Amino acid sequence: MSRDSKIEKPLVFSAMEAAKICGVVNQTAINWIRKGSLKASTTPGGQYRVYPEDLIDFMQRNNMNVPPKLLESVQRPLSKPEQQEKKKTVLVVDDDRGLNDVICSYLTSKLGGVQIQQAFDGFEAGSKMASLKPGVVVLDLDLPGVDGVKICRNISESPDSFGKPAVIVVTALDDPLVEQRCRELGVARYYHKPLSLPVLSQSLKELLPSLTEGA
């Protein structure tokens, strides 16, 4: 029986269960927890408990294959108000922290009713897309961990896992083949750096028509 087939939908995993999902022995998972690599809580009896979201984050940060059923275990049907609210979330993914902050600050000032979230590498982007299910992802391609083209492919191949976001690529890469590949994967907009923030803001308004411009 595969690891994936054993995953039900628990609220929390024991260290042993987390170890089995990762394909390691129990002590290895305990060592990860003690080192602070794998986030966990402790019961009054001294047992470790790992939430599915934290296990997914850990596995993605360490380039492990996350079983689809584990991703499904953190998902539940959203109410219509929740769906609408998620669609007003924008995730900005760029490892240049200065540029990332500038983009987020500008969008916050120009777009009302939108929640701006940040990710600084490919692993963090995957984790936040799975948990936030944003309406739009503003995505650099040259990222540490998991590159942007692979992220586009993951979104295309597993849309339900990430909320089917529209993708706006913003990249310094000047490669027609990369651009063609991204468009084949369903990217909504493709821009080259240096970035025009007003153009980006306008694209978001077109992709999220419920947004209103702030003062």
BELFEN-V66919 format. One record per residue. N is the residue number from 0. RES is the residue in one letter. SS is DSSP state (@ for helix, = for strand, . for the rest). D_FIRST is the distance of its C-alpha to the first C-alpha in Angstrom with 1 decimal. Layout:
<<N;RES;SS;D_FIRST> <N;RES;SS;D_FIRST>>
This chain:
<<0;M;.;0.0> <1;S;.;3.8> <2;R;.;6.7> <3;D;@;8.3> <4;S;@;6.6> <5;K;@;7.5> <6;I;.;11.0> <7;E;.;13.5> <8;K;.;17.2> <9;P;.;18.6> <10;L;.;22.2> <11;V;.;21.5> <12;F;=;19.0> <13;S;=;19.8> <14;A;@;20.0> <15;M;@;17.1> <16;E;@;14.8> <17;A;@;16.5> <18;A;@;15.9> <19;K;@;12.1> <20;I;@;12.3> <21;C;@;14.8> <22;G;.;13.0> <23;V;.;16.0> <24;V;.;17.2> <25;N;@;18.8> <26;Q;@;22.3> <27;T;@;21.9> <28;A;@;21.1> <29;I;@;24.1> <30;N;@;26.2> <31;W;@;25.5> <32;I;@;26.6> <33;R;@;29.7> <34;K;@;30.7> <35;G;.;30.6> <36;S;.;28.1> <37;L;.;25.5> <38;K;.;27.3> <39;A;.;26.7> <40;S;=;28.8> <41;T;=;29.6> <42;T;.;29.9> <43;P;.;33.1> <44;G;.;31.3> <45;G;.;30.4> <46;Q;.;26.7> <47;Y;=;25.4> <48;R;=;24.0> <49;V;=;22.7> <50;Y;.;23.2> <51;P;@;20.7> <52;E;@;23.6> <53;D;@;24.4> <54;L;@;20.9> <55;I;@;20.9> <56;D;@;24.4> <57;F;@;23.6> <58;M;@;20.7> <59;Q;@;23.0> <60;R;@;26.0> <61;N;.;24.1> <62;N;.;22.9> <63;M;.;19.2> <64;N;.;16.9> <65;V;.;16.5> <66;P;.;13.4> <67;P;@;15.2> <68;K;@;13.9> <69;L;@;15.5> <70;L;@;18.7> <71;E;@;18.6> <72;S;@;18.4> <73;V;.;21.9> <74;Q;.;23.3> <75;R;.;25.3> <76;P;.;27.9> <77;L;.;31.2> <78;S;.;34.5> <79;K;@;37.1> <80;P;@;39.1> <81;E;@;36.0> <82;Q;@;35.2> <83;Q;@;38.8> <84;E;@;38.8> <85;K;@;35.7> <86;K;@;37.4> <87;K;.;40.3> <88;T;=;38.3> <89;V;=;38.8> <90;L;=;36.7> <91;V;=;38.8> <92;V;=;36.8> <93;D;.;39.0> <94;D;.;39.0> <95;D;.;42.8> <96;R;@;43.2> <97;G;@;46.9> <98;L;@;46.4> <99;N;@;43.4> <100;D;@;45.7> <101;V;@;48.6> <102;I;@;46.5> <103;C;@;45.2> <104;S;@;48.7> <105;Y;@;50.2> <106;L;@;47.8> <107;T;@;48.1> <108;S;@;51.9> <109;K;@;51.9> <110;L;=;49.3> <111;G;=;49.5> <112;G;.;46.6> <113;V;.;44.0> <114;Q;=;41.6> <115;I;=;41.3> <116;Q;=;38.3> <117;Q;=;37.9> <118;A;=;35.3> <119;F;.;36.3> <120;D;.;33.4> <121;G;@;30.5> <122;F;@;27.8> <123;E;@;30.0> <124;A;@;30.6> <125;G;@;26.9> <126;S;@;26.5> <127;K;@;29.7> <128;M;@;29.1> <129;A;@;25.8> <130;S;@;27.7> <131;L;@;31.1> <132;K;.;30.5> <133;P;.;34.1> <134;G;.;36.3> <135;V;=;37.4> <136;V;=;36.2> <137;V;=;39.0> <138;L;=;37.3> <139;D;.;38.6> <140;L;.;36.9> <141;D;.;37.6> <142;L;.;35.3> <143;P;.;33.8> <144;G;.;30.0> <145;V;.;29.0> <146;D;.;31.9> <147;G;@;33.2> <148;V;@;32.4> <149;K;@;28.7> <150;I;@;29.0> <151;C;@;30.8> <152;R;@;28.0> <153;N;@;25.4> <154;I;@;27.6> <155;S;@;28.2> <156;E;@;24.5> <157;S;.;23.2> <158;P;@;26.4> <159;D;@;25.1> <160;S;@;23.4> <161;F;@;26.8> <162;G;.;29.2> <163;K;.;30.7> <164;P;.;33.4> <165;A;=;36.3> <166;V;=;36.6> <167;I;=;39.9> <168;V;=;39.8> <169;V;=;42.5> <170;T;=;42.6> <171;A;.;45.0> <172;L;.;43.4> <173;D;.;45.8> <174;D;.;43.6> <175;P;@;44.0> <176;L;@;40.8> <177;V;@;38.8> <178;E;@;40.6> <179;Q;@;39.9> <180;R;@;36.2> <181;C;@;36.1> <182;R;@;38.1> <183;E;@;35.8> <184;L;.;33.0> <185;G;.;35.1> <186;V;.;37.0> <187;A;.;39.8> <188;R;=;42.4> <189;Y;=;42.8> <190;Y;=;45.5> <191;H;=;46.8> <192;K;.;48.0> <193;P;.;50.5> <194;L;.;49.2> <195;S;.;51.6> <196;L;@;50.7> <197;P;@;52.7> <198;V;@;50.9> <199;L;@;47.5> <200;S;@;48.8> <201;Q;@;50.0> <202;S;@;46.7> <203;L;@;44.9> <204;K;@;47.5> <205;E;@;46.8> <206;L;@;43.0> <207;L;.;43.4> <208;P;.;46.5> <209;S;.;46.5> <210;L;.;47.4> <211;T;=;51.0> <212;E;=;53.0> <213;G;.;53.9> <214;A;.;57.4>>
